[in-house]
Amino acid sequence: MLRIKSPPQNSYFAEQIYQATQREEPAAVKALTEFVTVYVSFIGATALIWNAPGSIFLVGGIVSKMTAWMAKAYFLNAFLNKVVWQPL
């Protein structure tokens, strides 16, 4: 098992990246956009695997701290960008 005793130099914590997005720093905005896109795409795939026909409830620390990012158009696009949902 890999154990890291301290963060590598030039690394940032999630809170620092989020704060940088509030200042509209391009690298932070891109990083958070990519994270949310991958995260939501995974949630959409999981909904298909579990055959969730009704609703999907997103809860927890990530979602509660990033509601503004989760409300953006690319969120829904990443969630629905599955071949079986294309007719929707």
trRosetta pair geometry for C-beta under 8 A, 3 or more apart (Angstrom, degrees):
i j d omega theta_ij theta_ji phi_ij phi_ji
4 7 7.1 57 146 -94 127 36
4 8 7.6 -63 -156 -39 131 79
7 11 4.5 -130 167 72 112 132
7 13 7.5 -100 -77 -65 163 84
8 11 4.7 94 66 -27 79 125
12 16 4.4 -125 -170 85 100 128
12 17 5.3 116 122 -54 129 88
12 20 7.8 -19 -171 -9 156 139
13 16 4.9 95 56 5 74 104
13 17 7.3 -144 95 -4 38 87
14 17 5.7 -58 -150 37 34 110
14 18 6.2 33 154 -20 68 107
15 18 5.6 -53 -145 37 32 112
15 19 6.3 33 155 -19 65 105
16 19 5.8 -53 -147 37 30 111
16 20 6.4 33 152 -21 63 105
17 20 5.6 -55 -151 35 33 113
17 21 6.8 37 149 -23 64 99
17 28 5.1 174 -163 -140 68 96
17 31 5.7 -87 -160 95 130 137
17 32 6.3 160 144 -61 110 98
18 21 5.7 -49 -155 27 36 113
18 22 7.1 40 146 -21 62 98
18 28 7.7 -169 -67 -179 11 120
18 32 6.9 104 -98 -94 60 136
18 65 7.2 -43 -125 150 161 114
18 66 7.5 -116 -119 -89 121 93
19 22 5.5 -47 -159 26 40 116
19 23 7.1 28 147 -8 65 102
20 23 5.7 -58 -154 42 41 106
20 25 4.2 -50 174 36 97 132
20 27 7.5 -31 142 76 141 84
20 28 3.4 176 105 -64 114 163
21 24 7.0 36 -175 -86 41 32
21 25 6.9 -87 -80 43 32 80
21 28 4.7 -137 -61 130 67 111
21 29 5.3 122 -126 -83 86 62
21 32 5.1 -7 -76 4 145 153
21 69 8.0 -1 151 -75 160 121
23 28 7.7 63 57 48 88 148
24 29 6.4 15 -153 -53 51 130
25 28 4.3 61 77 16 102 113
25 29 6.7 177 80 -14 49 87
26 29 5.7 -57 -143 37 30 111
26 30 6.2 28 160 -17 66 107
27 30 5.8 -55 -148 38 29 111
27 31 6.3 31 153 -21 64 107
28 31 5.6 -52 -145 36 32 112
28 32 6.3 24 159 -13 66 107
29 32 6.1 -59 -145 41 27 104
29 33 6.1 30 155 -21 64 110
30 33 5.7 -55 -143 37 28 112
30 34 6.3 28 157 -18 64 107
31 34 5.9 -57 -150 37 28 109
31 35 6.3 28 153 -20 64 108
32 35 5.5 -50 -144 36 34 114
32 36 6.2 32 159 -16 67 105
32 66 7.7 -169 -167 -134 114 128
32 69 6.2 -103 155 -117 115 149
33 36 6.1 -56 -145 39 27 107
33 37 6.2 29 155 -21 63 110
33 69 7.7 -145 -91 -152 52 112
33 74 6.9 32 -160 80 96 155
34 37 5.7 -57 -147 37 29 113
34 38 6.3 23 159 -13 65 107
35 38 6.1 -62 -150 40 27 104
35 39 5.9 27 156 -20 66 113
36 39 5.5 -55 -140 40 30 115
36 40 6.0 22 164 -13 66 111
36 66 6.8 -158 -94 155 114 142
36 69 5.0 -138 -83 151 153 119
36 70 6.8 -150 -150 -83 123 58
36 72 7.7 69 122 46 154 119
36 74 7.4 94 103 99 114 107
36 75 6.3 -56 156 -94 117 86
36 78 7.5 150 127 32 74 160
37 40 6.3 -60 -142 41 22 103
37 41 6.2 26 157 -22 61 111
37 74 6.1 -44 -90 148 99 116
37 75 8.0 -121 -91 -95 54 43
37 78 4.6 -167 -148 -94 66 149
38 41 5.7 -55 -144 36 28 114
38 42 6.4 31 155 -20 63 105
38 78 7.9 -78 -42 -167 17 141
39 42 5.9 -60 -159 34 27 111
39 43 6.6 26 147 -19 63 105
39 62 7.0 -148 -156 155 152 147
40 43 5.3 -47 -147 34 39 115
40 44 6.4 43 152 -20 66 101
40 70 7.6 151 -79 -130 124 80
40 75 5.4 -178 -91 -154 167 66
40 78 4.3 90 89 98 114 121
40 79 4.9 -70 165 -64 106 82
41 44 5.7 -52 -151 35 32 113
41 45 6.5 32 151 -17 64 104
41 78 4.6 -83 -60 175 81 98
41 79 7.2 -131 -86 -83 38 34
41 81 6.8 -37 -115 60 96 109
42 45 5.7 -54 -147 37 33 111
42 46 6.2 35 153 -21 66 106
43 46 5.6 -54 -147 37 31 113
43 47 6.5 38 151 -24 63 101
43 56 6.6 110 164 173 109 146
43 58 6.8 -2 -141 -94 155 111
43 79 6.4 -33 83 -117 103 93
44 47 5.6 -49 -151 29 33 114
44 48 6.9 32 151 -16 62 101
44 78 6.9 -168 -8 131 137 64
44 79 4.2 161 -70 -159 118 52
44 80 6.6 -140 -129 -57 141 23
44 81 7.2 90 101 46 168 64
44 82 5.7 -163 147 -36 119 122
44 85 7.9 -87 -172 7 118 152
45 48 5.7 -54 -156 34 36 112
45 49 6.4 36 148 -20 68 105
45 82 7.0 160 -86 -96 62 126
46 49 5.5 -51 -145 36 37 112
46 50 6.1 17 161 -2 69 110
47 50 6.3 -64 -140 50 26 97
47 52 4.4 -78 -153 40 79 121
47 56 5.2 -56 -95 -81 127 130
48 51 7.3 20 -177 -76 31 45
48 52 8.0 -62 -49 26 21 84
48 82 6.1 -170 -55 -169 143 162
48 84 6.6 122 -128 50 128 137
52 55 7.3 -78 163 76 109 25
52 56 5.7 81 126 -77 152 83
58 63 4.5 163 142 -107 103 154
58 70 7.1 -168 98 -151 155 150
59 63 6.1 -115 -134 55 10 140
59 64 7.4 26 -162 -45 53 100
60 63 5.5 85 59 20 73 100
60 64 6.7 -151 95 -5 31 99
61 64 6.1 -63 -136 41 24 105
61 65 6.1 9 170 -8 63 116
62 65 6.5 -76 -154 42 21 101
62 66 6.1 -24 167 17 62 121
63 66 6.4 -84 -137 54 23 88
63 67 7.0 58 165 -77 64 69
63 70 6.2 37 -144 -57 77 157
64 67 6.9 -5 -152 -45 28 100
66 69 4.4 -37 176 40 99 116
66 70 5.7 103 115 -26 87 96
67 70 5.5 -58 -142 40 34 111
67 71 6.4 36 158 -26 66 106
68 71 6.0 -58 -153 29 29 112
68 72 7.7 44 148 -39 58 93
69 72 6.0 -37 -165 0 41 116
69 75 7.2 131 141 -69 61 121
70 75 5.2 104 -163 -125 45 154
71 75 6.8 70 21 20 4 151
72 75 5.2 116 65 -12 68 102
73 76 6.2 -59 -162 38 44 103
73 77 6.2 40 147 -18 73 111
74 77 5.1 -55 -141 43 41 117
74 78 5.9 44 158 -23 72 103
75 78 6.2 -60 -152 35 23 106
75 79 6.4 20 152 -17 61 110
76 79 5.5 -56 -145 38 33 114
76 80 6.0 10 164 -1 69 113
77 80 6.4 -68 -138 49 24 94
77 81 5.8 39 160 -45 64 110
78 81 5.8 -44 -135 15 26 119
80 85 5.1 -127 -164 121 75 139
80 88 6.5 -118 -155 83 122 121
81 85 7.9 -44 -27 70 3 116
82 85 4.6 64 66 18 94 107
82 86 7.5 -127 91 -40 48 71
83 86 5.8 -21 -160 -24 38 116
85 88 4.9 -37 -176 23 80 121
